[in-house]
Amino acid sequence: MKITKVTKSYFETEGERVYFFEPLDEEMTITELQELMDENEKFLLNEIQKMKKEVITEPSVIPKDKSRSDTCEKGETP
C-alpha cells in the first residue's frame, strides 16, 4: 500500500482516505508511516504463513472408519 498523504487525523493511499481511530499527537512524515505500514504488512503475512502451517490436533467428531450411513437410523438423513 503506497501512502500519498499524512495528516494528524487521516492518511491517504492511492484513491482511499483512511482515518485514524484517534488523531495523532504529532504529524508523521509519509516515509515514517510508510515504513510502519510495511513492517506491519510483513508481520501479518508472517502470521498468516504460520497459521497455514499449523497442524490441527483436535480429533474429528465423526469417526473416519465408519460411513455416515452406518450411524443413521432408517429414514434419517446422514
Secondary structure by P-SEA (a helix, b strand, c coil): cccccccccccccccbbbbccccccccccaaaaaaaaaaaaaaaaaaaaaaaaccccccccccccccccccccccccc
